[in-house]
Amino acid sequence: MKAYNKINEAVLVSLQAIVGEKNVVTDADKLVTYSQDEVTDSRYQHLPEAAVFPETAEQVAEIIKLANRELIPVTPRGAGTGLAAGAAPIYGGIVLGLEKMNKILEVNAENMYMVVEAGVKTQDVQTAAKEAGLLYAGDPSSGDNCFIGGNIATNAGGNKAIKYGTTRQQVYAIEIVTPTGEITELGGLLNKSTSGYSLEQLVIGSEGTLGIITKATLKLIPLPQYKMDLLAVFPDAEAAIDTVFKLLKAGVDPTSLEYMDNGAVKICARYLKESLPHQQDGNYLIITIETNDEDALDDKAVQIDEICNANGAIATLVPDSKKIWAARKAFGDAVREESYIHSSEDMVVPVKHLPHAMKEIAAICAKHSAVGRTVAHAGDGNIHLNILQGDIPAEAWPTKIDEILEELLAFTYRIGGKMSGEHGIGSKRAKWMHKFADPVQLKMMQAIKKAVDPNLILNPGTVFLME
Amino acid sequence: MKAYNKINEAVLVSLQAIVGEKNVVTDADKLVTYSQDEVTDSRYQHLPEAAVFPETAEQVAEIIKLANRELIPVTPRGAGTGLAAGAAPIYGGIVLGLEKMNKILEVNAENMYMVVEAGVKTQDVQTAAKEAGLLYAGDPSSGDNCFIGGNIATNAGGNKAIKYGTTRQQVYAIEIVTPTGEITELGGLLNKSTSGYSLEQLVIGSEGTLGIITKATLKLIPLPQYKMDLLAVFPDAEAAIDTVFKLLKAGVDPTSLEYMDNGAVKICARYLKESLPHQQDGNYLIITIETNDEDALDDKAVQIDEICNANGAIATLVPDSKKIWAARKAFGDAVREESYIHSSEDMVVPVKHLPHAMKEIAAICAKHSAVGRTVAHAGDGNIHLNILQGDIPAEAWPTKIDEILEELLAFTYRIGGKMSGEHGIGSKRAKWMHKFADPVQLKMMQAIKKAVDPNLILNPGTVFLME
């Protein structure tokens, strides 16, 4: 690994000259905030030497040029809602926060796009689209806090990806500052293009290692006119999971197809101090359907009811939508309340292997006497397994969780899965990339990183390590 | 540019040892076939020294390793239906044809995917999907001839991209042989992933410069149950184009939204020796709609009829589907019949600029007294303008067409467009990349190319030139 320099007084003065004194933080107390994202395990938290908050892409570019000259690592940061320690500056240096670049620059309803700075909250994007009578289809569970720039950097998925795709599919163009400090707009307001390499596709999901996203042009689509949430309750977890593929095969075309195991249902009810339907023994499938035809909506609902009931549901209800989605979205907080230290996993598997994978995952946790709470973007084969430290002694936890993860990931890759569906590798999973990613591909990724970031300035240690 | 070596006797013997004598072609007469794709202008045709036809990915890998050792360029070739001279071996060397890797390996109807070798015809992919009761949504106009591998290498669009996306969206995974001769599968049978850089997205559309695609896992989707083609005929070309965005805005969600100007209608009718509706003065919008509900189909048809008629259509018919699509797909052949030498262009512009762009394009052609025939994947903003050599003297043509193209492309980039929507840059447009692509991005592309193909073995001179 490259040897980086520390931030000295001269560099600090230069940073202040670029962004103004008020936008440079060096106070140790305040820097703690920028040492971590939502990963609670202190092993993945690292103090930066400074946090800087540029207000324009030009300032970002100046910072990156300075960092290249002085060999100081730069870790871009959105809202810090990541779940893989991708915003933790593992080599110190500069955390570059995008929170002051938070303007919605254009909502073009006529032509169905929106231009936003990277630090706009995803929820604000959704709201602005809706106010224009349109839909922004990205919908991560952390939408009320996370930034759109972070969504793009991690190719966030969320609750509607089964119908609308991940963030990758919601983006026309991104303005980035390259690892060498140049500003360029990748992609375009275009429905298609084969005009050289798809650099926008490469940068999306690269977790701030190939460019800092400063601005995005997002796709908006017509708002579906009719919408319905259904809640299918299964006493048997396996039966719930088995039903997922049957719904997909039937052409139900759900907007959401979410799974919550009974443990997840219980802790979310407790966290929200709410009573949820059949919370004592119910495993949930939350199914959202949308159409532009009222009759078609009813027909789909009947079809879903029949399929779920034929496959072991004890009830298929029209739930209190607000309550049921609040429960689903409270999962992360509820887990944290149950066990502050936990390992939040995000494996994605071929949907056909989902039933098998759920059983195997439960077996691996049981074998290690570990408690796992599970929800899944089931339609996508994307499993959020949170393994609780719970009663495991703090000193035993690092070894224990690594043993469990090694088994889990080995199994995941054996069935054609990958370690992250939407949270990303971050710095937390980088070591596992070296164990489980195809070595030919890892080598290609490293070569690409080195080619576009010769000084390894941008978010080093995230996604993978360099020699 | 790298200096390459010529193929000597020893290399030839090695090639024969890898693929067998019958799969190595060196006969000058036969090599002519492999000097070109569908670009008829001899300036873009180059004889290879040998054409080789591997039957397995392992053989492809051996050839690439040999080429690296001996510094011989390798140009991968599908069916040779490309329109940008991307398969023309401009530095000679080896043309590597995928035509013997033409097996459909698996059609998995239960789990809705298909695994095919790169040399399978796209039409055969479509047919196999249909036989399994499913849809493969890629649909390039050259579908009855082109190979799926070429579709992926160019990120082919076609007539259904407005609804289903380009080839990029139809692909779960690709097996490639890297530029250094290693076999690896990019992507996976997964609905989402953020597990390192999206190498599959980078390689798709890279026109054989970053890897040779040997196998693909393709997405299949449920077949829509109801389908209707509509033909809206406009006496005024501008009115036809103005209607495109109105249809999109109305949420019609067309599967196809194709434009043919009257010149195109006339030459296609003549080429097919058919009579087409209103062929004397009609500009066409061909609109396909698909639903899973018969009533919804009728409702959409009524809606389309109303919108088109309100915007100047003299008729909105339910045409003879076979005949109308035959006409649309005959465009390339009809142009060739009219003027063997022509420049086949493929600009893509923001859909909002389509009306303006069509007028400007016509004006540029008129200014240069050049005849242009135009069809468009109008819903995508993707314009196929074929500029005919026609009466322009052969010796004046190269200069004249370059003058026209320079104006056309300058205009295209000025309004946020790009030079290729789906045909690719190939070797034909490489020089224009150096003029019109963002220099920062071109530099990134070149750095990536050099990083993964240090000897510049794979399809050099395609997409861009190297120092």
Interface residues (C-beta under 8 A of the other chain):
Chain A: E110 N111 M112 T154 N155 G157 A161 I162 T166 R168 Q169 T178 E182 I183 T184 E185 L186 G188 L189 L190 N191 K192 S193 T194 S195 G196 Y197 S198 L199 Q201 L202 I204 G205 S206 E207 L210 P222 F245 K249 G251 N292 D293 D295 A296 D299 V348 V349 P350 V351 K352 H377 G379 D380 G381 N382 G416 G417 K418 M419 S420 G421 E422 H423 G424 I425 M433 A437 D438 V440 Q441 L442 M444 M445 A447 I448 K450 A451 V452 V463 F464
Chain B: E110 N111 M112 T154 N155 G157 A161 I162 T166 R168 Q169 T178 E182 I183 T184 E185 L186 G188 L189 L190 N191 K192 S193 T194 S195 G196 Y197 S198 L199 Q201 L202 I204 G205 S206 E207 L210 P222 F245 K249 G251 N292 D293 D295 A296 D299 V348 V349 P350 V351 K352 H377 G379 D380 G381 N382 G416 G417 K418 M419 S420 G421 E422 H423 G424 I425 M433 A437 D438 V440 Q441 L442 M444 M445 A447 I448 K450 A451 V452 V463 F464
